[in-house]
Amino acid sequence: MRMGLGMGIWRLTGPTAYGSLARSLQKTAGEVGGMPSTIDNDSHQAMKTVITAIASCLFLVSILAAQEEHSTAEQQERPANHLIDETSPYLLQHAHNPVDWYPWGPDALQRAKDEDKPIFLSVGYSACHWCHVMEHESFENEEIAKLMNQWFVCIKVDREERPDIDAIYMAAVQSMIGSGGWPMSVFLTPDLEPFYGGTYYPPHSRGGRLGFDEVLQQVHTFWLQNPAAAVERGQFMIEALRARTNAPSAAGKPPGLALLERAFADSKASADPAFGGFGRAPRFAPKFPRCAQLLFILRRGAREQDGAALTLVRKSLDQMAWGGMYDQLGGGFARYSTDRSWTVPHFEKMLYDNAQLALLYMEAWQALDQPFYREISREVLDYVAREMTGPEGGFYSATDADSEGEEGKFFVWSLSEVRAICGKDAAVAEAWFGVTKNGNFEGHNILTARSKKLVVSQKFGLSIDDLEAAIARCTSALLKVRAKRIPPALDDKRLASWNGLMLSAFARAAMVFDDERYLEIARANALFLMGPMRREGGGLFRTSRSGRAHLDAYLEDYALVAQGLLDLFEADQDPRWLRGAQELMAYLDEHFADESGGYFKTASYAVGLPVRMNSPQESSLPSAVGVALLNNARLGLLEGSTARLARARAGLVRHGEALRRWPSGHATLLLLIDFLEHEPSEVYIVGPADDSRVQAELARLRRQWPPLRVFVQLEPGKSEPLEALLPAAKGKTMVKGKPTVYVCHHGVCDAPREL
């Protein structure tokens, strides 16, 4: 969240009784470096003034060393709390805490009103290492739990199930303390207004840092002595969030090519010249993939033949894939790197990261013709197919960072282990994977692959083929041993939006790599999304686990599933997928549209939250607003709908000020501008589906890069279902009885071309 709404709040309210709480907590004030489960640091660049304004009264919490997780068996000896009937693995992990947790819902909210108690809201997710730490240290602590139960109504939220709750209160926490992360800890009035918040807290005060038990005591005392001040603060925070959401639209035309140049300059300014990626100098850490931003730079750089842009992309992609953030044995990327060189990750693997990275490396292979990028993209997809796919076609959400109570234990190796397992290939493995006696992570080795094959082969007098064979043998041996270890926990809930992203990855991979296996995986996922995840009335469910689909879906769900269906339609031209995308976008337009342009993140019928957010900013997912607008642009071209194209442009006008203020923070909107400004074409291929010329033209279009086109294959005598969905396709016939191509721009077609 770029803008410092917090500063206005503190200045507006002036010194009140709230200051006593802030001053008493001030003794722990200070900046936390490298918070593990953080929001991307650059997302807060414009909040420096806020931090300066409120540093005298609020603190950022310290980070303590991880301790061994609690025993599940011991935990389940306790009676269950109100989370026991939830489906979220994260909530179920807390179902036997001594804390009297509630899920977010009417029971908890009404109790807070009836008893006039503040709410303690704790938000996290199952793969979050520091969420586990705080649970073990504080929520498993009987004495701390007693204080929580006595003084607060305690609500636990899985941010992946409820991104609406997470977005509102994370914006508030960021404004209070200048940054954010998970676990998120927020104190609310019974009317859901946030009056104090932070992230991770240690259980007790140590080393001059305030503990969670003391925070509870002081917030409780403050509420008893100064409830009006707490309410005042909470109300100002909510009003500030509403003001930002309801900010008037920018006037004038949609941003154009000039903004793309500013965005590239903005990106270069924050790029790490040594290891790629983006961050804040001089540390450039922690480091997140920033897929949409890199994709924008890739497309711009390749089109303009800009060496600096392409160097930035190559360096970023190479270093990510060579480093420890990439699983060198099993494929797949971890969430992010804690260091500048992409060596030490936080080891959780998230479905949404791997979907976006598979797509990014895929496009990089198309643009730069580097086989290594194709290899990485396919390895990621194969990892997801092997380890993250359910029997009904849905994709699982994540794997944990921890196993056996230790972060990364499943993935790291000692030198002696590598030597024993790899045998005669051990010396080659040590050189290739960077294995040393001291290691690069707490005395162990996270495997990397930064060595050059030519250098290693010459060192050992091997041909490249023999070197690759030795690496393959050792990789296989290490994987066999790793398979016997206790793996990280799997979060097996299926989220609609994340599945939509991965559907896009497999559908596009089927086209680009001409791989039928990927197409079958994509089809199975589409059937899952359009079957068990579809609700009566045309909507979607947000989540599904153990055969139970529930919760209202959000903008990101409709936008990303519709995008995935559009991609799958391009891959196999099945009208079912196009119809599904059109239905979801119609539902989205009816229930999520912002009258000023763009979209809200929650539906018009959603109740129970004080703010309806509409930010187009990037997060760990692509901007839902941006994806929805891109879908409008693609469908507008396919359907010949000027209304849809106008909505896409109106969204750019609506968020023009945010784009101009921070262009690189809105990369999906930049991709929309790029798409609209470079005259995408509508292509119609008319001819029998089994004609080799038709198949060759379809294959060319499916591999075309950049993908500045939409296309439809029309088979004479069989195209009525498609023509019913796409009025612009009507009247396209073969010329002289031969397969024919029509290339059009906004409904105006060139002369038909015989194949």
Steps between C-alpha positions, in 0.01 A plus 500: 500500500678805374319793653551601859144522624633451852666841508172677441338307781763580759505869410125529484426350838783667686616391845233298679493233764614257230846648535543336840469157342732596217762639737489194720557282196765732357784337691512224242493736204745427225516365152489125445734377230402206286165409651451151360134511401506858380328697233735600219716783637474722193124512541559745784753733345265798521424434866831630632330821603238304689768306685669824596172650619398211723832349606475688828184315600501158335749218469600227262539166669819299531569170336606210722661173406260223406425238760385145449132467418254351742397139479172444320419213733549719807291773346207273426476393863345842569132564435423654163409864453265651242739431210447125509240494221699717257658361181809723491813306605630819659192545716494132590861529621363732769187304582649354820679811624401607851396829338123510450533573130201578281494508122394833354122496509183616673557304822830670580394845380176493697678383814738797478202736481306328777795500740646832378839335459768587247583238240846353464533408132785268402554445127746254345529204266607138526840528330608802708799410718460789742130428539602160638754664729246738650250218542749285687636782715180688581182326391611169654596680822231440763565826687495715188191318375328575831560874451378486141182313593424724796550836332429452128283319250767314304454445127735300279495557122671315215603785271486267201133423563409859591714742298234767557558504876875479452509792255306740723688437820840464335449847352425623851806331652725637226372847574554455873852360494630562148524138391308177523532126504365179640397405755297818515376600846229767519277630777152613388206669663177296506404698187808357322706820505876437541657707777832318549695246299827329425637173369700239696550548874724291726313355798683694773712814517866426433801711416307824529223375273138484612334160511154400389383453858584863576339619177180324604514657846556851371238481224251363755578781746473759225161365392367511855630849572463667159242318285397824328858562388527148359174543312615840372822353365322209339241723336764729354688201363189362330402841363848543355478162328158590363628833374779330313260245351253770396758741359366667185602368162773669305369699208611473141629221279636164615875493565699405192849417374666787685400341829657170393833680460464654846420159642814353348710783642335444838584129481863562405540731797411221745674216316790313657791533254683200644234230539194632322161543655386808686548641845628785705873574480741415643358174644252410225345250740265333556436437134177396329461374143282793373382297202264754341764772520762276337251394234429863414874572471552186290230596250620857478866402476447241229279731294739795525814285489604675821816332625475646850145371543585152375812485716290578806253224413771243422691576818185470708385175342846342504573587862157386621534165324864447601445594863353329802154644444466236227482136608797365304389140554121495475412819317277782616578836658484602864309813595789746507864551590616644830828617347614699201645209302186281501691240704305462825123475452208473726427145405123502458388431143187684390284400204458860381876564486565189299218577257635848432862388479415216260331758276788747532770248408278374218474846346870560556576188298272624222655847499866416560529146361687376807435124546582533871185707553285238327658237724420694818142570391438133427663387824269730696193370318611141549550565871146636527356209302686251719465649848233771500211349301199327653319202351204715391721744307526775762840639596613510863601830657841464662759299685638617832842649569553271799529129558572327828484842664791641301490745215636352178600166652352306210710687243850541651805273503827455683824440313528152649149411379577607144825304499334186634202517265673605178798266535734526204312807374535684832782731394307605191187552711688714751628724223172517312267555796739721699522259795753585772582386853361817663203528268295808417211449744551428869784255437320322216485551125216636294582364156572759231612464138714803428803315367559502126489162332808575295701594809391193697552264207852631443578477872420128502607420145148408393306562185182703539297183441690311771462793739125514443476125555685529833275786612192299400618193694565704812173689468312172477684357802437809711132500404464137609644583840293818530184304424554306824512818710193640671369753247363846572127512565277534195224760496255309285222755472420607145455872448317615189731790411822305547356214295409748228860621488635147470234419240646783292850358546407150382278625217769731364766231547286262295507756219860618526658158562246308287449258788176300516569397860487860616177550305336206679605640838352838404173343386466301823554816702245693295242228563574525872459878498182490291361205699552468877620861530192645323207608713135549415429829330818502293751590769808324634601366835825633641641179647457124505643233726398144585210520257355816655497817291396817680550875554409770250758555231677833450596712203832317469316167471272609217774689316767230517268207428355688201854571378589132533192398303584749225850354479360146486259605226798614295669166566219271381224726355231327710200737529436382858797694630411818311143480628627449855728804474216714364265390779754576771577841354127579477463404867804711586360801314167467681632458854848653515500798262606841629279771350807719461684233300686190609373255758459444871669199657182381671151451363218748545314246713792442739427620854680534830810703411543876545678572168461379143849507347576566132878538481660399167844456658702182454539258788621141510226441242459703184271797552144365490379834364764485229419141400127578484570796271730288282224240472268777380752599235544143375128425502428836340715404203357148478139615527540820303372680809583868517340507847753255639792687345359823641483343848866399475599855410270649765678292761831650393353849532354413842840393631708739294616700800622188682680393183671835457598515865663156503498337156713195582269409789216440254666264254183319391350834398823569310448172313147616415633830364761308301230272357267782399767736366661245266194428288409142585338311216202269469580195290241258360612172344224344293539141391471135605655432840697204365649691206878517538508862382245600765695314766826666394345847516350429843836375625667817374247723674523302823877549508489864385691738721421753629139377519344813352210313340184308560403219265215267416483189283171466310411168339246523217170345603610459862568855617149596614581466874795735464314745279223516761758608757699724264286712268815636336578150370187483288536521124858374489516232230760312302611664175482277193441203726844531658598565863507875550636747755337833588715752689301787649564805716206616712257334260657633179647207307776478245439308181457129577808287444487145371714248685 
